[in-house]
Amino acid sequence: MSDIYVTGHRNPDTDAIVAAMSYAHLRNALGDREYKAVRIGGVNDETQRLLDHFGMEAPPLVKNMRTQVRDLDYDRTPALNSSVTMSLAWQTMRDSSINAVPIVDDDGKLFGMLSAGDLAAYDMQTMYENRIEDLPLFNLISVLEGTLVNEYSTQISSVTGELFITIPQNYDDPALTRRESILICGDQPEVIERAIAAGVQCLIICRADIRPEWAEVTDTCIISTPLSARRVSRVIYLALPVGRVSQRKDIIFFHLSDYLDDVREQMLKSRYRSYPILDENDQVVGTLARFHLLRPRRKRVVLVDHNEAAQSVAGLEQVEILEIIDHHRLADIQTGLPIHVRNEPVGSTNTIITAMYQENGVVPSPKIAGLMAGAILSDTVMFKSPTCTKRDITMAERLARYANVSLEELGKELFAAGGSDAKSADELFKTDYKQFHISGQNIGVSQITSVDSERLLARKEEFMQVMQQEKKDKEYDLVILMITDVLLEGSHLFYVGSDEVIQQAFTTVPKDNHVFLPGVMSRKKQIIPMLTALWG
């Protein structure tokens, strides 16, 4: 089975990153080894500091969840080396019930494609040709199921010449004295002796006893075969290396990382039955046909800490959502089938996941417990956010005991990371930035949490430029930046949009696109609900 991706929202905060990690850890501990934590945005300073504290790495970045070639049930077709015989290629197609095979070079990279049509066309061509060029000796012996009579004396590695079958008692056949010829004969000692004396290129002896003196011959390649002369005359052409016949020009191929939409569009422009698939190292891994696109196997995803499409991964419409674990309002994500949804009014998604650990009788490792405790502290702003509940505090304290850490010291370490002077205003603004659609209004709300908001307030003009550009680019009705001060227990609001909306929503008089809201610590519970009530 393919991986099940567990992911938080775009521009993930600490709660989103840790929720993906902790839930994947829980499911893997329960034996579901295919769960894999990922992220769909960068790691902010606060989250990185928490990860570093417990010696953990961030989940890998996934840019989108669009269906790729790797998600399809493509054919794991054998890839044949360009040196193998056409006979083997035909057997492979027949045994595997396929119409084409990829041909690769010695490095396993794509050399060409060989189809059943190519084999048929070549077979028809041999009816009008009688000459064989540079046929590898090993290939020839293989298809003839034969043995090399004079293997210790001949220096020939390949054969070239006109192909002849001698008729019994036809000692005057000119082929017997033509040096560049490939002669097929039966139990005809006189013919064989004359051909050896003339030094013909290759002598194929069918169903006959071999005389000891023939093993000493040096100028003629002598092969003994149990096949009949008629059979030899047909299969000898199938000893040719497939690289000579395979198609090499204008081959259309795909990579495992290619997206289904792009593949479908390219297939519509061509008429091939089968297309080779390459991995990240350009090694051939299989073939793709049109029917594989009819019922693609979509990526399976668990969403944590969000349930709004605008905040989720790109390509969400192409995935199969299995679960949602969240503590925000229910939004607009739709599914084709019933799924498990766990949405609880607590301050952190990790509080919910901690409860799931308890319910399943799984104790998180000290490192995971420490991360979860830190995530709860982060999302509840050290328990000062109005979203914080007694359950958040209880779960965080329990996790802290498992991790053997102090919540107070851990919280101070986390929020000291806020407002880094080394970062641009754009980077700071988009660190914890979410988009919302409320009653036809499109808004963006960013939040920066810090223990020292003065440095951030001094950069107001920088933030305003970023917000004005964001409003213009995304055609938003309102863009807000919350600068939440843990020590002041309130938030400064910078905004680009209507003064009247801010005044009515928060019952305050803004000045120069700025207002301070004492006691406001939560975007989820104190900003979005006010705007929803106003526009609803």
URMOSUL-V537755 format. One record per backbone hydrogen bond with DSSP energy under -0.5 kcal/mol. CO is the residue of the C=O (numbers start at 1). NH is the residue of the N-H. If there is no record, write none. Layout:
co->{CO CO}
nh->{NH NH}
//
This chain:
co->{3 3 4 5 5 6 7 13 14 15 16 17 18 19 20 21 22 23 24 25 26 27 28 31 32 34 36 37 38 39 42 44 45 46 47 48 49 50 51 52 60 63 67 68 69 71 72 75 75 78 80 81 82 84 85 86 87 88 89 90 91 92 93 93 94 99 101 102 103 103 104 105 108 109 112 113 114 115 116 117 118 119 120 121 122 124 125 130 132 134 135 136 137 138 139 140 141 141 142 147 147 148 150 150 157 159 161 162 164 167 169 170 173 174 175 177 179 179 180 181 181 182 183 184 185 186 188 189 190 191 192 193 194 195 195 196 201 202 203 203 204 204 205 205 209 211 212 213 214 218 220 221 221 222 222 223 224 225 228 229 230 231 231 232 234 235 236 237 238 238 240 241 242 242 247 251 252 254 255 256 258 259 260 261 262 263 264 266 267 275 276 277 277 278 279 282 283 286 287 288 289 290 291 291 293 296 299 300 301 301 302 303 307 308 308 309 311 313 314 315 316 319 320 320 322 323 324 325 326 339 340 341 342 344 348 348 349 350 351 352 353 354 355 356 357 358 362 365 366 367 368 369 370 371 372 373 374 375 376 377 378 380 380 381 385 389 390 391 392 393 394 395 396 397 398 399 400 400 405 406 407 408 409 410 411 412 414 415 415 420 424 425 426 428 428 430 432 434 436 436 437 438 441 441 442 442 443 444 445 446 448 450 453 454 456 457 459 460 461 462 463 464 465 466 467 468 469 470 471 471 478 479 480 481 481 482 482 483 483 484 484 485 485 489 490 491 492 492 493 494 496 498 499 500 501 502 503 503 508 511 513 514 515 516 517 517 519 521 522 522 523 523 527 528 529 530 531 532}
nh->{5 300 36 7 302 38 304 17 18 19 20 21 22 23 24 25 26 27 28 29 30 32 31 33 35 4 6 60 8 62 44 48 49 50 51 52 53 54 56 55 39 314 260 71 72 297 74 77 287 80 104 84 243 242 89 90 91 92 93 94 95 96 97 98 97 116 114 80 111 112 82 108 284 105 103 247 101 119 120 121 122 123 124 125 126 127 128 163 161 136 159 140 141 142 143 144 145 146 145 149 224 151 153 154 137 135 132 182 184 170 171 173 176 177 178 179 181 201 162 183 202 164 204 166 206 188 192 193 194 195 196 197 198 199 200 199 221 183 205 223 185 206 207 225 211 214 215 216 217 155 222 203 223 149 150 205 147 207 232 233 234 234 235 236 237 238 239 240 86 87 86 244 245 246 113 253 276 278 258 70 69 263 264 265 266 267 268 269 270 288 254 285 286 256 282 110 279 277 75 275 292 293 294 295 296 298 320 5 322 323 7 325 333 311 312 312 10 316 65 318 319 321 301 322 340 303 342 305 344 341 324 343 326 346 351 352 353 354 355 356 357 358 359 360 362 361 364 369 370 371 372 373 374 375 376 377 378 379 380 382 381 384 385 384 388 393 394 395 396 397 398 399 400 401 402 403 404 405 407 410 411 412 413 414 415 416 417 418 451 423 428 429 430 431 432 433 447 445 438 443 439 441 438 443 477 478 436 480 434 482 484 486 457 458 459 460 463 464 465 466 467 468 469 470 471 472 473 474 475 476 444 496 446 483 494 448 484 485 492 450 486 489 490 519 485 517 483 494 515 481 479 502 503 504 505 506 507 508 510 514 495 511 493 518 491 520 521 523 526 527 527 528 531 532 533 534 535 536}
//
